Amino acid sequence: MKNIKSAGVIGAGVIGSGWIARLLLNGIDVFVFEPSKGAQNNIGKVIRNAERAYKNLLKSSLPKKGRLSFSSSVSDVAKSSELIIEAVPERLSVKQSVYDEIESTASKDLIITSSTSGILPSDLQSEMMHPERLVVAHPFNPVYLLPLVEIVGGKETSKGVINETCNIITNIGMFPLHIKKEIPAFIADRLLESVWREALWLVNDDVATTEEIDDAIRYGFGLRWAQMGLFETYRLAGGDAGMRHFISQFGPCLEWPWTHLMDVPEFTDELIDKVSSQSDQQSGQFSIDELMQKRDDNLVDFLKVLKENRWGAGNALKEFDAALSNSNSKVEFSELDVSQPIVTFSTHIPKEWADYNGHMTESRYLECFSESTTELMAIIGVDKEYIANVGSYFTVETHIQHLDEVLIGESIYSKTQVIYGKNKKLHLFHWLHHDDGRLLATAEHMLIHVDLKTRGASMPSDLVINRMEGIYSAHKKLPKPDGLSRAVGDKV
């Protein structure tokens, strides 16, 4: 898959800023062109919101944050970037002028993506020297949390550019939906527009207020849509007979004159005032910043539940988290520094790990040390494949010292020393530290290698023994950790 190290973003409004945050937190350097005043402050706010959300969203650690640079021209951004994301206002002439400036300096291989919500890519690329490089990559707000990106090629877009763009999107934790036929507004916005039109008529005709319409969505079908979409939801409505029964039962009502979809209410001052005043009454007690954070908190929790259930958007999050975990733990054994305790785990404290005071609960300390042990096992060769075919280490004894507290959102890491590593036995000592250096806890684990078929103690493979003894021979020269072999009740 394509891994990029730099990207350019042209236009830093709501969507552009979301792209910037998503890219930066994936370790990608971002070059930005945005001439409006206050852009840097607005981008900074979005990045902080994204960082806040990711602390609760991901179990794995993100890569080192990318560098953010502001450029004085579009051409300067193009010179510095491996990928361009255009997110300027929805005017064809404005977008085409951006492409013209990019192509005046960029190599012909530079991919240009547009965040347009509805302009056809064939129209966007019609004036380009290299139209094959342009593809629509339409995201959804907030870009740093919602995974969907609609990928739409134009008549001249190459298949290679579409595939490469999909790979890039996947690598930053998003879900590329390749729409194979050009159509104005693509898929998602056409669906949203139909609901928006109907909602405006309901307000215009005094059938419902803005709050009542939002309640109908968020208390009802919106919850179903979030996990199953439209057709899978209706499949269930058909019972055991499925979709065919649903259509036969409810299809005739489509002929009833319910909808206003072919008409748009006139945007009179009266309608605008009505919608605006009702919206103020509904949500005016919250600032925009407060609403954005509440939205992000809810999205984080929705996505985490879907991830645990391996469903819908949770699958994209699960794959992204797993990819981060794999990239963090892929250290070649030959390059491992065993002269000191090994860093085996790092994370930030999600809110479900905390008690009512916001402190990490007792059981989560053990979970951290379990992750440390799992990583040490992977380092010596006891990975998923080994466990599936050979055996694993079982913990037979554990001792934990709780020394200090840590709060929601704070970052922690652990280090591990091999106290003994020969034959069937593996004796480990872990330190859990706060990012500020405070020692939070220690753990001592004794493990025995087990054949998972016989469920009895067994010798590890030669590779595992050699790696384990290699680390042990280096670590036994280190000072013995404070608290080693300490019993409950001993003085700290």
VENLIN-V496280 format. One record per helix or strand of 2 or more residues. SS is the DSSP state (@ for helix, = for strand). FROM is the first residue (numbers start at 1). LEN is the number of residues. Records with the same first field share a line. If there is no record, write none. Layout:
SS: FROM-LEN ; FROM-LEN
This chain:
=: 6-5 ; 29-5 ; 68-3 ; 83-4 ; 111-4 ; 134-6 ; 148-6 ; 175-5 ; 342-7 ; 359-2 ; 391-12 ; 411-12 ; 425-10 ; 439-13 ; 456-2
@: 14-11 ; 39-19 ; 74-7 ; 92-12 ; 121-4 ; 131-3 ; 159-13 ; 188-17 ; 210-19 ; 231-7 ; 239-17 ; 269-15 ; 288-21 ; 313-17 ; 333-3 ; 351-3 ; 362-18 ; 384-6 ; 462-14
